[in-house]
Amino acid sequence: MTAVSVVGIGADGWEGLSPATRALVGSAEVLLGAERHLDYLPSGLPGERRFWPSPLTPNLPDLFAGLAGRRVCVVASGDPMHYGIGATLVRLLGPDAVTVIPQPSSMSLACARLGWPVEGTRILSAVGRPVARLVGWLTPGQRLLLLSPGAETPAAVAATLVAAGYGASALTVLEQLGGPGERRTEHRAADLAGAPAMTPFDPLNIVAICAVPDPGTRPLGRTPGLPDDAFEHDGQITKREIRAVSLARLAPRPGELLWDIGGGSGSVSIEWMRAARGARAIAVERRADRAARIATNALALGVPDLQVVQGAAPAALAGLPAPDAVFVGGGGSNPAVLDVCWAALSPGGRLVANAVTLQTEAALVARCAQLGGDLVRLEISHAVPLGRFTGWHAAHPVTQWTVTK
């Protein structure tokens, strides 16, 4: 078995490592890492230096198979278990084969500089991930730290905040944390977005955000049941109250995958992803214009990783990864759609299907008799002007079938 040590190193370089950690690095037969991290090490160390392959993750099994029996030391940023290579190597090689020696993470250093308690700060990464993910966490006064992939990130963050109606937010860019070139600058998001080239940043930076909405911006929470007008739609949308009940039945959990059949505006799959950290979703929509609209809504509401599949179910479901939950908002009258969804659903998974028409309702009643679960009839009325007075306007009732596999 290959013995792998993963050593965190900060911007203070070799001098910031303890004597015991220096001895561990010095005894390695192979030193593995990015060029920036290996450059922190003295030139006289005996270990063979190797850079990471590209692409990284697919090549790791072959890389470590070729290093079998050798003492390998991986050099990485700060805390390798915090958005770092350490967690990846533990998944690949197992915890018994990997020894991790962390330094303070850049996020911990940033919180220390800002006086922000770590537990009260939302920490995100834009390394290999869209900056737009931060939009989903914007609420007034929210503190966020964004791990940056490069010098252009602060301006991209500022532009994203402006587009989301949070141009008044305060940004702090922290560069070269912990090193001799450490620098801190303060900005207003709208000002930085308006003149990004005026402020060059070091590629090694963290962006701290104190979220402040612009006048007229309506803050959105993460509890399911966003207003209907938070989404672009053409009327094909699971309405707010029905959506909130549907998501409560779907019960989003971290890391789980939802199939949203008949995505429409994408409202259910978007709110599923917003409701649980790491939750994933695939929205299946037959019409090209609606599929494009789903992607637009996902980007605007901070879940750009939502996968959109254009095509008609059940054919469009072929080859998709097995879901942990399925929402059928359209196509429930087609027996083949429910057959494929039920067969693909993981054990313990939840299926929720809504019906407005009598034909779809009849199909759901028959499925409930066959597979169990429960049926609920949802009737929603809204108060509307009625001449000089106010009266109730009833929406179409919805029959909802919920079943756990």
C-alpha positions, 0 to 999 in steps of 0.5 A: 500500500502506498503511504500518503501524507497530505501536508497543508501549507500556507502563504508563509511557505516552508517557514510556517511548517512545524519541524516535525512536518518539515521532517515528514516532507523531507523524508518523502520519496515523491513530492506531489502537488501544484506548481505553486505549492511545490515552489514553497519547498526548498530546492534541496529536498531529495523527493522526486517532484511531480505535478498533478495530472490534468484532468485531475480526478479521472487520472488519480487511480492510475497515478497512485497505482504507479506510486505503489510502495513509495512514500508520497507527500502531497502538498496542498493549500491550508487545510486539505480537508476543506474544499481540498485534495485531502478529502478526494484522496481519502475517498480514493485510497481510504482513511487508513492510507492517508495522513493529513497534516492541516494548516489553518485554512484560508477561510479560518484566516479570513474569519480571523482577520474580519472578526467573523465567527466561523459558525456564523459565516456561510462558506462557499467555493468558486473553484471549479464551480459557478460563481452564481451559486452564491445567489442562493444564499443571499439574504440581508446581513448574510456573511459569505466567504467565497474561495476564489479560483483567480484574480478575476473572481472578485469582479465576477462576484461583484457583477453577480451581486449587482445582477441579483439586486445586491449591488449595495453589498460590502466586499472585502478582498483578502489576498495572500492570507498569512504571507508577507504579501497579505493585503486587504481592500474594501469595496462596494459591489456596484462600484467594483462591478462598474470598474473591474479593471481599476482594481487588480487582484492577486490570484490567491484571494478570498472574497468576503461578502456582507449582503445588503439588498438594493432598495426595491429588492425583495429578499428570498428565503430558502424555505420552499414556496417562493413567490410565483413571480420569482420565476420566469414562466408562461403560466406552466408553473406549479403554483406557490402553495401547491409547490410548498406542499409538494416539496414538503412531501418530497422531503429534500435531503443533502446530496439527493437527486430529484427527477422533475418530470414536466419541468415547466419553469423549473420551480420544483427542481430549483426549490429542491436544490435550494432547500438542502445543501448539495441536493441535485436535480434533473428537470425533464421538459419537452418544449425547447423554450421552456427548457431554456427558461428553466436554465435561466431561472436556475442561474438567477436563483443560485442553482446553476448546476441544475441539469435540464434535459429537453425531451418527452418522458419516458424516452428522455429518462433513459440513461439518467442516474437513479433518483432519490425522489421523483416529482411528476408535474406533467405526464402523469396520465401516461402509464409508461411515465409512472412505470419508468419513474417507479422502476428507477426510484431508489429504495426509500425514495419518494414519488409525488405526482400532481393531477389537475385533470380528471384523466390524470386523477383517475390514473393516480387513484389507480396507482395508489390502489396498486402501490399504496401511498396516500391521496390528498386533494388540495384546494386553494383560493385567493382573495381578489377584488369583487367590485367595491368588495373582496371575494374568493377566487378558487384555483383548480383543485389538485389531487396529489399522490405521494408514495415511498418505495 
